[in-house]
Amino acid sequence: MARDDHSHPVSQFFCASDFFIPTFRVIPNIVSHLHVKKMKQDQTPSRRQFLKQTGSVAAVTTLVTSAPKVHAAEDNKIRVVLIGCGGRGTGAALNALTVENGPNLVGLADVFEKNLNSTYAALAGHDQVGSRVDVPEENKFIGFDGYKQAMDLLKPGDLVILATPPAFRWVHYTYAIEKGLNVFMEKPVTVDGPTSARMLELNRAAEAKNLKVGVGLMCRHCKARQELFDRIQNGEIGDLTMLRAYRMAGPTGSAAAPPNDGKYSELQYQIRNFHGFLWLSGGAVSDFLIHNIDESCWMKNEWPVKVIASGGRHYRGDSVDQNFDNYSMEYTFGDGTKLFVEGRTMPGCKREFASYAHGTKGLGVVSSASHTPAKCRIYDGHNMDKTRLQWSYPQPELNPYQLEWNDLIAAIREDTPYNEVERGVMASAVTSMGRMAAHTGQEITLEQFLKHDHEFAPGLEQLTLDSPAPLQANEDGRYSVPMPGLVKKREYL
């Protein structure tokens, strides 16, 4: 059963006011530490090396420290807790429990009891993994401090799944590191510049403890894409000249948020419609386009240095969210190569969900109609003509949603280095800078974004059930929206 990012009920989980917060130092000249230039052909890493280095093309200076090893517990059992019982968290937990010699689920936490109960019923009643679910009532935590209570069930070397809106990722990650826990965190990892820099710095502590950390950019674990990457790096489509990525669909997730009917507090309402609010999720761009952007940058083997973009709000009806319903982005890499990204969540329009890489010799199809199966192919020339097909990955494909979990559990069992956070942060930041370019109407560089001071939800770690939401509606029940060309230095007022 594959996890679908947006087809399940929405539920998230929050942090407590007594959360331990480390002191973060500002990362000076952060982009000077990023390797964004393309590797020479003879220096291109193998697929295995590329994955183990977790995105070495964009590596931040790593912490060189002797650290205690943290892996499976002495009884050889791995225990896992789930923080955030929405569809995404439930799917991730199912994949975790499906791994042979994988973990047992011992705790759940969420801010909405209905969602926690739904997740428990789905997993405990599952024919294949139900026997691995051991969550008594006292291990089900509802409320803003539940993430701590759930993690407190674990021992160092156990595992926590962080599947809340990304706004809270750095908060929950901090406590997981303090507890010595291995982590699987869903994408996106961050939504703005300040939290991106914070996560890069915070991750040094995880590396120092030798924690194994997976990030839900499962396309990187896809065998078909891995082989295509190798073939592109080996020159089979020639020099890359252009990349294109599309996620053009109808209304998706909670991106088009209806007005708050008063059934929930302002904070709870925004949580339930988290795709609609930039502070929670980064909006439609960060959540829906990150996979296509990440897989395209992977094929190029570097991160872009700048972006220009446009977008607009059209058939909005009574929706009050902060999103545009269409985005068009032009990323530029260091050598001038372009990546064009098109995103749309409008009904009645042509749909496409795919990524492509164009070279001087031909076309590489990175993905075809969704995240999986990728159906990667290479054509002689730029038309997808069957008579010009040079290579295609054999079908059926293994599910990358499962493969990412197989890889993480293997790293925990074998105590091999495994940390995907840096790559996850960079993919999140590159995606967010495209959103920022569209929302401000300005050209945005990666360096500008990572140094930007607009943190969408400062003080978020202090939120309680009674706190006001970081974003407030006006007297008409509407929220601040981007105004390109008028509000230029930040995405919204």
C-alpha positions in Angstrom: 0.0 0.0 0.0 1.7 3.2 -1.2 1.6 6.4 0.8 -0.1 9.1 -1.2 0.9 12.6 0.0 -2.4 14.3 -0.1 -5.3 11.8 -0.3 -5.8 11.2 3.4 -7.5 13.2 6.2 -5.4 16.0 7.5 -4.0 15.9 11.0 -1.0 17.4 12.6 0.7 17.7 15.9 2.2 20.6 17.9 4.9 21.4 20.4 4.8 22.2 24.0 5.8 25.4 25.7 8.4 23.7 27.9 10.3 22.5 24.9 14.1 22.5 25.2 15.5 25.0 22.8 19.2 25.1 22.0 21.1 28.3 21.2 21.7 28.5 17.5 24.6 30.5 16.1 24.1 32.4 12.8 25.8 30.5 9.9 28.1 33.1 8.3 28.3 33.1 4.5 26.2 30.0 4.5 26.2 29.6 0.7 30.0 29.8 0.6 29.9 26.3 2.1 27.5 24.9 -0.5 29.1 23.1 -3.4 26.8 24.1 -6.2 29.2 23.7 -9.1 28.8 20.5 -11.2 31.3 17.8 -10.6 33.6 16.9 -13.4 32.7 13.8 -15.3 35.4 11.6 -13.8 34.5 12.8 -10.3 30.8 11.9 -10.5 30.0 9.6 -7.6 28.3 6.3 -8.0 24.6 6.0 -7.2 25.5 4.4 -3.9 28.0 7.1 -3.0 25.7 9.8 -4.0 23.0 8.6 -1.7 25.3 7.8 1.2 26.7 11.4 1.0 23.1 12.7 1.2 23.4 15.3 -1.5 27.2 16.0 -1.4 26.7 18.4 -4.2 25.2 20.8 -1.7 27.1 19.8 1.4 27.4 22.2 4.3 30.7 21.9 6.2 30.2 18.8 8.4 31.0 18.5 12.0 34.1 16.4 12.5 33.6 15.0 15.9 34.1 11.7 17.6 30.6 10.7 18.7 28.9 7.8 20.5 27.2 5.3 18.3 23.4 5.1 18.5 21.7 2.2 16.8 19.3 -0.6 17.7 18.8 -1.3 21.4 20.6 -4.1 23.2 17.6 -6.4 22.9 17.9 -6.0 19.1 14.4 -4.5 19.0 13.6 -1.1 17.4 10.6 0.7 18.9 9.0 3.5 17.0 6.5 6.3 17.8 4.5 8.4 15.4 4.1 12.1 15.9 1.3 13.3 13.6 -1.4 10.9 12.8 -2.6 12.2 9.4 -2.6 10.3 6.2 1.1 11.0 5.6 2.1 9.8 9.1 -0.1 6.7 8.9 1.4 5.8 5.5 5.0 6.3 6.8 4.2 4.1 9.8 2.8 1.4 7.6 6.0 1.4 5.5 8.1 1.3 8.6 6.2 -1.7 10.0 6.4 -3.5 6.7 10.2 -3.7 6.8 11.5 -7.1 7.5 13.1 -7.0 11.0 11.7 -3.5 11.3 10.3 -1.7 14.3 7.3 -2.2 16.5 4.9 0.7 17.0 4.6 1.6 20.7 3.2 5.2 20.8 1.0 7.7 18.9 0.6 11.5 19.3 -1.6 14.0 17.7 -3.5 17.1 18.5 -6.8 15.6 17.3 -8.2 12.5 19.0 -10.2 11.5 16.0 -7.2 11.3 13.8 -5.1 9.4 16.3 -7.9 6.8 16.7 -8.2 6.5 13.0 -4.5 5.8 12.6 -4.5 3.3 15.4 -7.4 1.4 13.9 -5.9 1.4 10.4 -2.5 0.0 11.7 -3.6 -2.3 14.4 -6.2 -3.8 12.1 -3.9 -4.3 9.2 -3.5 -7.9 8.1 0.3 -7.6 7.5 1.5 -5.3 10.2 -1.1 -5.4 13.0 1.0 -7.8 15.1 3.7 -5.1 15.3 1.3 -2.5 16.8 1.5 -2.4 20.6 0.0 0.9 21.6 -2.0 0.6 24.9 -4.3 3.5 25.8 -1.7 5.0 28.1 0.7 5.4 25.1 -1.8 7.5 23.1 -1.1 11.2 23.6 -3.5 14.0 22.7 -2.3 17.6 23.1 0.6 19.9 22.5 3.0 18.1 24.8 2.3 14.7 23.3 5.4 14.7 21.2 7.6 14.7 24.3 5.5 12.1 26.0 5.6 9.8 23.0 9.4 10.2 22.6 9.9 9.6 26.3 8.6 6.0 25.7 11.8 5.3 23.7 15.4 4.5 24.5 18.4 5.8 22.6 18.7 4.1 19.3 14.9 3.8 18.9 13.0 5.6 16.1 10.6 8.5 15.9 8.5 9.5 12.8 7.9 13.2 12.5 4.9 13.7 10.3 3.5 17.1 11.4 3.4 20.2 9.3 7.0 21.2 8.6 6.7 24.4 10.7 7.4 22.2 13.7 10.1 20.0 12.3 13.0 21.8 13.9 11.3 21.8 17.3 10.6 18.1 17.3 14.0 17.3 15.8 15.7 19.1 18.6 14.0 16.9 21.2 14.7 13.7 19.2 18.4 14.6 19.1 18.4 15.3 22.8 16.9 11.8 23.4 19.4 10.1 21.1 16.6 8.9 18.7 16.9 7.9 15.1 14.4 9.9 13.0 12.3 9.7 9.9 10.9 13.2 9.0 8.5 14.0 6.2 9.2 16.6 3.7 9.3 19.6 3.5 11.9 20.0 6.2 11.6 23.8 6.3 9.4 26.6 5.0 11.5 29.8 5.3 15.1 31.0 5.3 15.7 31.3 9.1 14.4 27.8 9.8 16.5 26.4 6.9 19.7 27.8 8.4 18.6 26.6 11.9 18.0 23.0 10.7 21.4 22.9 9.0 23.0 24.0 12.2 20.9 21.7 14.4 21.8 18.7 12.2 25.4 19.0 13.3 24.3 17.6 16.7 22.6 14.7 15.1 25.7 13.9 13.1 27.8 14.2 16.2 25.6 11.5 17.8 25.7 9.3 14.7 21.9 9.4 14.5 20.3 7.8 11.4 17.9 10.3 9.8 15.8 9.8 6.8 13.8 12.5 5.0 10.7 11.7 3.0 12.1 12.6 -0.5 11.5 9.0 -1.5 12.2 9.6 -5.2 15.9 9.6 -4.4 15.5 5.9 -3.4 13.8 5.0 -6.6 15.8 2.4 -8.5 14.7 3.6 -11.9 15.7 7.2 -11.2 19.0 6.1 -9.7 19.8 4.3 -13.0 18.7 7.3 -15.0 20.9 9.6 -12.9 23.9 7.3 -13.6 23.2 7.3 -17.3 22.8 11.1 -17.4 26.0 11.6 -15.5 27.7 9.2 -17.9 26.7 11.4 -20.8 24.0 9.2 -22.5 21.8 12.3 -23.3 24.8 14.5 -23.8 25.3 17.8 -21.9 22.2 18.8 -20.0 20.8 22.0 -21.5 17.3 22.2 -19.9 15.1 20.6 -17.3 11.3 20.8 -17.0 9.0 19.8 -14.2 5.2 19.8 -13.9 2.6 19.2 -11.2 -0.5 20.6 -12.8 -3.7 19.3 -11.2 -7.0 20.2 -9.8 -7.6 21.3 -6.2 -5.2 19.4 -4.0 -5.1 18.7 -0.3 -6.2 21.7 1.8 -4.5 24.3 -0.4 -7.9 26.0 -1.1 -9.0 26.6 2.5 -12.6 27.6 3.2 -13.5 30.2 5.8 -13.3 29.2 9.4 -16.9 28.3 10.5 -16.0 28.6 14.2 -16.1 24.9 14.9 -12.4 25.1 15.8 -10.1 27.7 17.3 -8.2 29.8 14.9 -5.1 27.7 15.6 -6.8 24.4 15.2 -8.6 25.6 12.0 -5.3 26.5 10.4 -3.7 23.2 11.4 -6.6 21.3 9.8 -6.1 23.3 6.6 -2.3 23.5 6.8 -1.7 23.5 3.1 -3.4 26.9 3.0 -1.1 28.7 5.3 2.5 29.5 4.6 3.8 29.4 8.2 2.6 25.8 8.6 3.5 24.2 5.4 5.0 26.6 2.9 1.8 26.3 1.0 1.0 24.5 -2.2 4.5 25.1 -3.7 6.5 23.6 -0.8 4.3 20.6 -0.3 3.3 19.8 -3.8 6.3 20.7 -6.0 9.2 19.7 -3.9 9.6 16.2 -5.3 9.7 17.3 -8.9 12.1 20.1 -8.1 14.3 17.8 -6.1 14.5 15.1 -8.7 15.3 17.6 -11.4 18.1 19.1 -9.4 19.4 15.6 -8.7 19.7 14.9 -12.4 21.6 18.1 -12.8 23.7 17.1 -9.8 23.6 20.6 -8.2 21.3 23.2 -6.8 20.3 26.3 -8.7 21.7 29.7 -7.7 18.7 31.9 -8.5 15.1 31.9 -9.7 12.4 34.2 -11.1 8.7 33.3 -11.0 5.2 34.4 -11.5 1.7 33.3 -10.4 -1.7 34.4 -9.5 -5.1 33.9 -7.7 -8.0 33.3 -10.1 -11.1 31.3 -9.4 -10.9 31.5 -5.6 -14.6 31.5 -4.7 -14.8 31.8 -0.9 -11.3 30.4 -0.2 -9.3 32.4 2.3 -5.9 30.6 2.1 -2.6 32.3 1.1 -1.8 30.3 -2.0 -1.7 31.3 -5.6 -3.5 28.7 -7.7 -0.8 28.7 -10.4 3.0 29.1 -10.3 5.6 29.4 -13.1 9.3 29.3 -12.1 12.5 29.6 -14.0 15.5 28.4 -12.0 19.1 29.1 -13.1 22.1 26.8 -12.3 25.6 28.1 -12.0 26.4 27.3 -15.6 23.3 29.0 -16.9 21.2 25.9 -17.4 17.5 26.4 -16.7 14.9 24.4 -14.8 11.4 25.4 -15.7 8.7 24.4 -13.1 4.9 24.7 -13.6 2.5 24.2 -10.8 -1.3 24.5 -10.9 -4.2 23.5 -8.7 -7.1 24.7 -10.9 -10.1 22.5 -12.0 -10.8 22.0 -15.6 -7.3 22.5 -16.9 -4.8 20.2 -18.6 -3.1 18.0 -16.1 0.6 16.8 -16.1 2.7 15.3 -13.3 6.2 14.6 -14.7 9.8 15.8 -15.0 12.1 15.8 -18.0 15.9 16.4 -18.6 17.0 17.6 -22.1 20.5 17.1 -23.3 22.5 17.7 -26.5 21.9 14.1 -27.5 18.3 13.5 -26.4 15.6 13.4 -23.7 15.5 11.7 -20.3 12.1 11.1 -18.7 12.6 11.5 -15.0 9.0 10.7 -14.0 6.0 10.1 -16.1 2.6 10.5 -14.3 3.2 10.7 -10.6 5.9 9.8 -8.1 5.7 6.1 -8.8 6.1 4.2 -11.0 8.6 6.6 -12.6 8.9 4.8 -15.9 12.2 6.4 -16.6 13.3 6.4 -20.3 15.8 7.9 -22.6 15.0 9.0 -26.2 17.3 9.9 -29.1 16.1 13.4 -29.8 13.5 15.4 -27.9 10.3 13.8 -29.0 8.9 10.8 -27.1 8.7 8.7 -30.2 8.7 4.9 -29.5 10.9 4.4 -32.5 13.6 6.7 -30.9 13.5 5.0 -27.5 17.0 4.2 -26.4 16.5 2.8 -22.9 13.6 2.3 -20.5 13.6 0.9 -16.9 11.9 -2.5 -16.7 8.5 -2.7 -15.1 7.1 -3.2 -12.6 9.2 -1.0 -10.2 9.8 -1.4 -6.5 7.9 1.2 -4.5 10.2 4.1 -3.4 8.0 4.8 -0.4 9.0 1.4 0.9 12.6 1.5 -0.3 13.4 4.6 1.7 12.3 2.7 4.8 14.2 -0.4 3.9 17.3 1.8 3.6 16.8 3.6 6.9 16.2 0.4 8.9 19.2 -1.2 7.3 21.4 1.7 8.3 20.1 1.5 11.9 20.7 -2.3 12.0 24.1 -2.1 10.4 25.2 1.1 12.1 26.2 2.7 8.9 26.3 6.5 8.4 22.9 7.8 7.2 21.7 11.4 7.4 19.5 13.0 4.7 18.7 16.2 6.5 21.1 18.5 4.7 19.7 17.3 1.3 16.2 17.7 2.7 16.9 21.3 3.8 18.4 22.2 0.5 15.5 20.8 -1.5 13.1 22.6 0.8 15.0 25.9 0.5 15.3 25.7 -3.3 11.5 25.0 -3.5 10.7 27.8 -1.1 12.9 30.4 -2.9 10.8 29.7 -6.1 7.7 30.4 -4.1 9.2 33.6 -2.7 10.1 34.8 -6.2 6.5 34.3 -7.3 5.1 35.9 -4.2 7.3 39.0 -4.3 7.8 39.4 -8.0 11.6 39.6 -7.5 14.6 37.6 -8.6 15.7 35.5 -5.5 19.1 34.0 -5.1 19.7 30.9 -3.0 22.1 33.0 -0.9 19.4 35.7 -0.3 16.9 33.1 0.7 19.1 31.4 3.2 20.1 34.7 4.8 16.6 36.2 4.8 15.2 37.3 8.1 11.5 36.7 7.6 10.6 33.8 9.9 7.0 33.0 9.4 6.3 31.8 12.9 8.8 33.2 15.4 8.3 31.8 18.9 6.5 28.8 17.5 8.0 26.6 20.2 6.0 28.4 22.8 2.6 27.7 21.3 -0.1 26.1 23.6 -3.6 25.1 22.9 -4.8 28.5 24.0 -2.3 30.5 22.0 -3.4 32.8 19.1 -2.3 31.5 15.7 0.8 33.1 14.3 -1.3 34.3 11.4 -4.4 36.3 12.2 -7.5 36.9 10.0 -8.9 40.3 9.5 -12.4 41.4 10.4 -13.7 39.8 7.3 -12.1 36.4 8.1 -9.4 36.8 5.4 -5.7 36.5 5.7 -2.7 38.4 4.3 -1.8 37.2 0.9 1.2 37.8 -1.3 1.2 41.0 -3.4 4.0 40.7 -6.0 5.6 44.1 -6.9 3.9 45.8 -3.9 5.3 43.8 -1.1 8.8 43.0 -2.4 11.0 42.1 0.6 8.8 39.4 2.2 6.1 37.1 1.1 3.3 38.6 3.0 2.7 41.3 5.6 
